[in-house]
Amino acid sequence: MNLFKTMTAVSLIFLSSGPSLAASFSVPADFKLSLERQSCYGFCPMYTVLVNSKGMVTYVGERFVKLKGTHKAQLTPIQLERLYKALERANVYQYKSTYKAMSVSDLPSAILKVSSLKRSKTIDHYLGDRTAPESLTRLENEVDRLIG
């Protein structure tokens, strides 16, 4: 029984110190992100993911996804920090607003929208556009990976 009390006390200390450690970083209060994966002529997943500055995730699955409908989740402070820093590292504002050249047909599009610190950027990226930087596709995939 004494071991249980010790473990409970240690767990409470750990849990109470966790958020305060992560609280040293915060995203701007106006931060918003959305990633929309659009259709192709085949079986491409169609969904939209929205994230706000508090780490609240809204997922809307439409077609060819494991989870259909609207679902909500919460990112941890560390996950939110990683997402925000990935956007900073990629310098999301450097990209053109549109990459729509039809170099290859029948591929889906990804629309990435980011707003933070009173700046906003929308990137409409047809995945068959060979002029689009590879770093943009990597960023879109990293957003998917980080949000889960």
Secondary structure, DSSP 8 states (H G I E B T S, - for coil): -HHHHHHHHHHHHHHHHHHHHHTT----TT-EEEEEE---SSS--EEEEEEETT-EEEEEEEESSSS-EEEEEE--HHHHHHHHHHHHHHTGGGS-SEE---SSSS--EEEEEEEETTEEEEEEEETT-TTS-HHHHHHHHHHHHHH-
